């Protein structure tokens, strides 16, 4: 199933992704640091929601309390819980 998550507190504005059960697929960020976010998208491809949450949750960016990876962890967890 496809999801779109509006980020908060980051340079990226939205995250689009798919969940196949608890498997994360086809992550795409709008805005933000293009190369880094392509890398994150590639690294999480095929990971479980639980693994994404464990590895990315709580990461901050500079002075911000969140980051694009942290927002991705929130997004996939929220989507999974709402399935």
C-alpha positions, 0 to 999 in steps of 0.5 A: 500500500502507498503512503504519503507523510508530511514531514515536520521540522525538516528540509524535506516536505514529504515522504512517499513510500510503500509497505508490503506487510511490514516491508518498506519499499520505494521510499522517495523524499521531496526536498531536502539533501538529494544525495543523502536522501537517495542513499537513505532510501536505498539503504532502507529498501526491503527493511522491516518497519521495526528495523527502520524504527530501531536504526533511524528513530531519534536521529537529529540534524544540527540544532533540530530535534528531528531529521529526515531519517527520524521522520522516515521512522515516524512515517513508516511506524505510523503507516504500519500501525494504521494498516 
